[in-house]
Amino acid sequence: MRAVAAATKGWRLLLVLSTAGIAAAGARQPPNILVLLMDDMGWGDLGVYGEPSRETPNLDQMAAEGMLFPNFYSANPLCSPSRAALLTGRLPIRNGFYTTNAHARNAYTPQEVVGGIPDSELLLPELLKEAGYTSKIVGKWHLGHRPQFHPLKHGFDEWFGSPNCHFGPYDNRARPNIPVYRDWEMVGRFYEEFPINLKTGEANLTQIYLEEALDFIRRQQARQRPFFLYWAIDATHAPVYASRSFLGTSRRGRYGDAVREIDDSVGRILRLLRELRLGENTFVFFTSDNGAALISAPEQGGSNGPFLCGKQTTFEGGMRVPAIAWWPGHIPAGQGIDFCPGQNVSGVTTHTQEEHTKLPLMFHLGRDPGERYPLSFGSAEYQDALGRITPAVQQHQEALVPGQPQLNVCNQAVMNWAPPGCEKLGKCLRPPESVPEKCSWLH
């Protein structure tokens, strides 16, 4: 509980600082907050990070007008744990988004996972509600499928999106397609009411998510209420998709088409903020949940620039992600399942689970950003670095209070067979018998 209290104080401190900054500028209310969270977008996917096609003019302009973070890290190289950390301000080992099964490497993709975000965790929208904010999530939740884990149970006032990613299509008689919700009720399922053409990559989901964001911003501006928008779209997660007007427009293939549509959408969101004169009272933060999924490359995966590996790994490519902060008038402009799918570096990467706790691999990122040449264990440089790291690790371990693991148990009966709203659509499905079992994660 002390850890929860500490996290709560941390979020409140951020709110106080933000509010104080606004008050000093003579604003009437706290700043609006937009978190634009991408799915599996790599460090090297934006022009401002060196992507040679330069197909992200709006995000590049956002960076030029705000602050670019070249050394920004997610809390985990996988979808759900990083999202849990982002919204709670606490590491996955503390908030419960881990498993003690096998080597704890999973992305929380199955629909049959029993766990989710615990009631004991305080999420950012819950704390913002205390400050008078209205909060909406658009897109992927990924913090639990069952009713007690619903985002409206954890501080959000509105939701349009899904509890999981757009995997499928599934056979409803054996495994239902992932539902899409509007607030408390299902309004359809991926590949059914919300089609995705796996052959061509065509889907209108990004445009739907964009309109949800624009509508929410307009409504809150009319109400004169501070708002928090969590825009967690998933077009860059395989199978990648884009709407018809963007398909075939990128030099980078279908993945590039998805990035171009996202870039256009971010541009439209920022333009609306300016048109409504909300720009100087709105903090916008753009980032990704983890690095690019090289297992989906090259057609359906992004780029991690010069960095080694990607999603599923704790090398730089798995956890160093793009990040841009934008707040005109407040942030000065120009401030700047293989172990390693797709890459093999002798003596570094491996296709087995190696134990590196006692002698961790270390790299000098100034000389070796691609992590190809680990420091020699016997070198003075390595010993000096290990001597500085070891006390910090020990302090962390001594203070660590692990959360109850949420990703250990699976049960096909908890899949989204009959979510609220299925009656209206005639889409209710009969769940199988409840048989809890230990989740098995392939490596």
C-alpha positions in Angstrom: 0.0 0.0 0.0 2.9 2.3 0.6 4.0 1.8 -3.0 0.5 2.7 -4.2 0.5 5.8 -2.0 3.9 6.8 -3.4 2.7 6.4 -6.9 -0.4 8.4 -6.1 1.7 11.2 -4.7 3.8 11.1 -7.9 0.8 11.6 -10.1 -0.6 14.3 -7.9 2.7 16.1 -8.0 2.6 16.1 -11.8 -0.9 17.5 -11.7 0.0 20.2 -9.2 3.0 21.2 -11.2 1.0 21.3 -14.4 -1.8 23.3 -12.8 0.7 25.7 -11.3 2.3 26.3 -14.6 -1.1 27.0 -16.2 -2.1 29.3 -13.4 1.1 31.3 -13.7 0.2 31.8 -17.4 -3.2 33.2 -16.4 -5.3 30.2 -17.6 -8.7 29.5 -16.0 -8.5 25.8 -15.7 -5.9 22.9 -15.5 -4.4 21.8 -18.8 -6.1 19.3 -21.0 -4.0 16.1 -21.5 -3.7 14.0 -24.6 -1.7 10.8 -24.6 -1.3 9.4 -28.1 -0.1 5.8 -27.6 1.0 3.8 -30.7 1.2 0.0 -30.9 4.6 -1.6 -31.8 5.8 1.6 -33.4 9.6 1.7 -33.5 12.2 4.3 -32.7 13.1 4.6 -36.3 9.7 5.0 -37.8 9.5 8.8 -37.8 11.3 11.2 -40.1 12.5 13.2 -37.1 14.3 10.1 -35.9 16.0 9.6 -39.3 13.5 7.5 -41.2 14.8 8.2 -44.8 11.4 8.3 -46.5 10.3 11.3 -44.4 6.6 10.3 -44.6 5.6 11.8 -41.2 5.4 15.6 -41.8 2.9 16.2 -39.0 4.8 14.3 -36.3 8.0 15.9 -37.5 6.4 19.3 -37.2 5.1 18.4 -33.7 8.6 17.6 -32.7 9.9 20.9 -34.2 7.3 22.8 -32.2 7.8 20.9 -29.0 10.3 18.6 -27.4 11.7 15.4 -28.9 12.9 12.6 -26.6 15.7 10.6 -28.3 16.3 8.5 -25.1 12.7 7.7 -24.0 12.0 4.2 -22.7 8.8 2.2 -22.2 8.5 0.2 -18.9 8.3 -3.1 -20.7 8.9 -4.5 -24.2 5.4 -5.9 -24.4 1.9 -4.4 -24.9 0.0 -5.0 -21.7 2.7 -4.6 -19.0 3.9 -1.3 -20.6 0.3 0.0 -20.7 -0.3 -1.0 -17.1 2.9 0.9 -16.1 2.0 4.0 -18.1 -1.5 4.4 -16.5 -0.5 3.4 -13.0 3.0 5.0 -12.8 4.3 1.7 -11.4 6.4 -1.1 -12.8 4.7 -4.3 -14.0 6.2 -6.3 -11.2 4.5 -4.0 -8.8 1.1 -3.6 -10.5 0.8 -7.3 -11.2 1.2 -7.4 -15.0 3.6 -10.3 -15.1 3.5 -14.1 -14.8 5.5 -16.5 -12.8 4.9 -19.2 -15.4 8.1 -20.1 -17.3 10.2 -17.1 -18.1 7.5 -14.4 -17.8 7.7 -13.5 -21.5 4.2 -12.8 -22.8 2.3 -9.9 -24.4 -1.1 -10.8 -22.8 -2.6 -11.6 -26.2 -5.0 -14.5 -25.4 -8.6 -13.8 -24.8 -8.7 -16.4 -22.1 -6.3 -14.7 -19.6 -8.2 -14.5 -16.3 -6.4 -11.5 -14.8 -6.4 -7.8 -15.3 -5.7 -4.5 -13.7 -6.3 -4.9 -9.9 -8.7 -2.7 -8.0 -5.8 -1.8 -5.7 -4.1 0.1 -8.5 -4.9 3.8 -9.0 -4.9 4.8 -12.7 -4.2 8.3 -14.1 -7.9 8.9 -15.0 -8.9 8.1 -11.5 -6.6 10.8 -10.1 -7.5 13.3 -12.8 -11.2 12.8 -11.9 -10.4 14.3 -8.5 -9.2 17.4 -10.3 -12.4 17.7 -12.3 -11.3 16.0 -15.5 -13.5 14.1 -17.9 -11.5 11.1 -19.4 -12.0 9.0 -22.5 -10.1 6.0 -23.9 -10.2 5.4 -27.7 -8.8 2.2 -29.0 -7.0 -0.7 -27.2 -7.4 -1.2 -23.5 -5.5 -4.5 -23.0 -5.7 -4.5 -19.2 -8.3 -7.2 -18.8 -11.3 -8.6 -20.6 -13.7 -9.4 -17.7 -16.3 -6.9 -16.4 -14.3 -5.9 -13.2 -11.4 -4.8 -15.4 -13.5 -2.5 -17.7 -11.9 0.9 -18.2 -15.0 2.7 -16.9 -14.4 0.8 -13.7 -11.0 2.4 -13.5 -11.5 6.1 -13.9 -12.5 6.6 -17.5 -15.8 8.2 -18.3 -16.1 7.1 -21.9 -14.7 4.3 -24.0 -14.7 3.4 -27.7 -12.5 0.5 -28.6 -11.5 -3.0 -27.7 -10.2 -4.9 -24.7 -7.6 -6.6 -26.9 -5.8 -6.3 -30.3 -7.5 -7.0 -33.6 -6.4 -10.6 -34.0 -8.5 -13.0 -36.1 -10.7 -13.5 -37.8 -11.8 -16.3 -35.5 -14.5 -18.9 -35.8 -17.1 -17.9 -33.3 -18.1 -21.5 -32.6 -14.6 -22.1 -31.2 -13.2 -18.7 -30.4 -15.1 -15.4 -30.8 -13.7 -12.4 -32.6 -12.6 -9.5 -30.3 -15.6 -7.2 -29.4 -15.6 -3.5 -29.8 -17.3 -1.4 -27.1 -19.0 1.9 -26.7 -18.8 2.6 -23.0 -20.5 -0.4 -21.3 -21.9 -2.2 -24.3 -20.5 -4.2 -27.2 -21.3 -2.5 -30.6 -19.8 -5.2 -32.8 -16.7 -7.4 -33.3 -13.5 -7.0 -35.4 -13.9 -8.6 -38.8 -17.7 -8.5 -38.5 -19.2 -5.1 -37.8 -15.7 -3.7 -38.0 -14.1 -5.3 -41.0 -10.4 -5.7 -41.7 -9.3 -7.1 -45.0 -6.3 -9.3 -44.2 -5.5 -9.7 -47.9 -5.4 -6.0 -48.8 -4.9 -4.5 -45.4 -7.9 -2.2 -45.8 -9.8 -1.1 -42.7 -11.4 2.1 -41.6 -10.6 1.8 -37.9 -8.1 4.6 -37.7 -10.6 7.0 -39.2 -13.2 5.8 -36.8 -10.9 6.3 -33.9 -9.9 9.7 -35.2 -13.5 10.9 -35.3 -14.0 9.6 -31.8 -11.1 11.8 -30.6 -12.2 14.9 -32.5 -15.8 14.6 -31.3 -14.6 14.2 -27.7 -12.4 17.3 -27.9 -15.2 19.4 -29.4 -17.7 18.3 -26.7 -15.4 19.0 -23.8 -14.4 22.4 -25.3 -18.1 23.3 -25.4 -18.5 22.2 -21.8 -15.5 24.2 -20.7 -14.2 21.2 -18.7 -10.6 19.9 -18.6 -10.2 16.6 -20.3 -7.9 13.6 -20.6 -7.9 11.7 -23.9 -6.0 8.4 -24.1 -5.8 7.7 -27.9 -4.5 4.1 -28.0 -4.8 3.0 -31.6 -3.4 -0.2 -33.0 -3.0 0.2 -36.8 0.8 -0.5 -36.6 0.3 -3.8 -34.8 0.2 -6.8 -37.1 -2.0 -7.4 -39.0 -1.4 -3.7 -39.9 -4.2 -1.8 -41.7 -5.0 1.5 -43.3 -8.0 3.0 -44.9 -8.4 2.9 -48.7 -7.2 6.5 -49.3 -3.8 5.6 -47.6 -3.2 2.1 -49.0 -0.4 2.0 -51.5 0.8 5.6 -50.7 4.0 4.8 -48.8 7.4 3.8 -50.0 7.5 1.5 -46.9 4.6 -0.8 -47.9 1.5 -1.5 -45.9 3.2 -0.7 -42.6 4.2 2.7 -44.0 0.6 3.2 -45.2 -0.6 2.8 -41.6 2.1 5.2 -40.3 1.1 7.8 -42.9 -2.5 7.6 -41.8 -1.6 7.9 -38.1 0.6 11.0 -39.0 -2.3 12.6 -40.9 -4.6 11.9 -37.9 -2.2 13.5 -35.4 -2.0 16.5 -37.7 -5.8 16.8 -37.7 -6.0 16.5 -33.9 -3.4 19.3 -33.4 -5.1 21.5 -36.0 -8.5 21.1 -34.2 -6.8 22.1 -30.9 -5.6 25.3 -32.5 -8.9 26.0 -34.2 -10.7 25.7 -30.9 -8.0 27.9 -29.2 -7.0 25.0 -26.9 -3.4 24.6 -28.0 -1.8 26.7 -25.3 -3.9 24.9 -22.7 -3.4 21.3 -23.9 -0.4 19.0 -23.2 0.0 16.4 -25.9 2.4 13.4 -25.6 3.0 11.0 -28.4 4.8 7.6 -27.8 4.7 3.9 -28.3 4.0 1.0 -26.0 7.2 -0.8 -27.0 9.6 -1.2 -29.9 8.8 -2.4 -33.4 7.9 -6.1 -33.8 10.7 -7.4 -36.0 8.9 -10.8 -36.2 6.4 -9.0 -38.4 8.9 -7.2 -40.6 9.5 -6.1 -43.2 5.9 -5.8 -44.6 4.1 -5.5 -41.3 6.7 -4.4 -38.9 8.5 -1.1 -38.2 12.0 0.1 -37.7 14.0 0.4 -34.5 16.7 2.5 -36.2 20.2 1.6 -35.3 19.2 -0.3 -32.2 19.3 -4.1 -31.6 16.3 -6.3 -31.6 12.8 -5.2 -30.9 9.5 -6.0 -29.2 9.8 -9.0 -26.7 13.4 -8.1 -25.8 15.0 -5.8 -23.3 17.7 -4.7 -25.8 17.4 -1.0 -26.9 15.2 -1.9 -29.9 12.6 -3.4 -27.6 12.2 -0.6 -25.1 13.6 2.7 -26.6 10.6 4.2 -28.3 9.7 7.5 -30.1 8.4 10.2 -27.8 7.3 13.8 -28.5 5.8 16.4 -26.1 3.8 19.4 -27.5 2.4 22.3 -25.5 2.6 25.6 -27.3 3.7 28.5 -25.0 5.0 26.1 -22.3 7.4 23.7 -24.0 10.0 25.6 -26.0 10.1 24.6 -29.7 12.9 22.4 -31.0 13.9 20.9 -27.7 14.6 18.8 -28.6 8.8 -15.8 -30.5 12.5 -16.0 -31.1 14.4 -14.3 -28.4 15.4 -11.7 -31.0 13.2 -12.2 -34.1 15.0 -11.3 -37.3 18.5 -10.6 -35.8 21.4 -12.7 -34.7 24.6 -11.3 -33.1 27.2 -13.8 -32.0 27.8 -13.7 -28.3 24.8 -11.4 -27.7 21.5 -12.7 -28.9 20.3 -16.2 -28.3 17.4 -18.5 -29.1 17.4 -20.0 -25.6 16.7 -18.4 -22.2 20.0 -17.3 -20.8 20.6 -16.2 -17.2 22.4 -12.8 -17.1 21.5 -11.7 -13.6 24.9 -12.0 -12.1 26.9 -10.9 -15.2 24.6 -8.8 -17.3 25.5 -7.9 -20.8 26.6 -4.2 -21.0 27.2 -1.9 -23.9 28.6 1.6 -24.4 25.7 3.1 -26.4 27.8 6.1 -27.4 30.3 3.9 -29.2 28.0 1.1 -30.0 24.3 2.1 -30.4 23.4 -1.2 -32.1 24.6 -3.2 -29.1 26.8 -5.5 -31.2 29.9 -5.4 -29.0 29.3 -6.1 -25.3 31.9 -4.9 -22.8 34.3 -7.6 -21.8 33.4 -9.0 -18.4 37.0 -8.7 -17.2 37.6 -5.2 -18.4 38.0 -2.3 -15.9 35.1 -0.4 -17.7 32.7 -3.3 -17.2 33.7 -3.7 -13.5 33.3 0.0 -12.9 29.8 0.0 -14.4 28.8 -3.1 -12.6 30.0 -1.6 -9.3 27.7 1.4 -9.9 24.7 -0.7 -11.1 24.7 -3.4 -8.4 23.8 -1.1 -5.4 20.9 0.3 -7.4 19.6 -3.2 -8.2 20.0 -4.3 -4.6 18.1 -1.2 -3.4 15.3 -2.0 -5.9 15.1 -5.6 -4.8 15.0 -4.7 -1.1 12.2 -2.2 -1.5 10.2 -4.4 -4.1 6.7 -5.4 -3.1 5.5 -7.6 -6.0 1.9 -7.3 -7.0 -0.2 -10.4 -7.3 0.6 -11.9 -10.8 -2.3 -11.4 -13.1 -1.2 -13.4 -16.1 -0.8 -16.9 -14.6 -4.3 -18.4 -15.2 -6.2 -19.0 -18.4 -9.8 -20.1 -18.8 -11.6 -20.3 -22.2 -14.9 -19.5 -20.4 -13.7 -15.9 -19.8 -13.3 -15.1 -23.5 -15.7 -12.5 -24.8 -18.6 -14.8 -25.6 -21.5 -12.6 -24.5 -20.5 -9.1 -23.6 -23.1 -6.5 -22.5 -24.9 -5.3 -25.6 -24.7 -8.6 -27.5 -28.4 -9.1 -27.0 -29.2 -6.1 -29.1 -27.0 -7.3 -31.8 -28.0 -10.9 -31.7 -24.3 -11.7 -31.2 -24.4 -13.6 -27.8 -22.4 -16.8 -27.8 -22.6 -19.7 -25.3 -19.4 -20.0 -23.3 -17.8 -23.3 -22.7 -17.4 -25.0 -19.3 -15.2 -23.1 -16.9 -11.8 -24.9 -16.7 -9.1 -22.7 -15.2 -5.5 -23.8 -16.1 -2.0 -22.6 -16.1 -1.3 -20.3 -19.0 1.2 -21.7 -21.4 3.4 -19.1 -23.2 5.3 -20.2 -26.3 8.9 -18.9 -26.6 
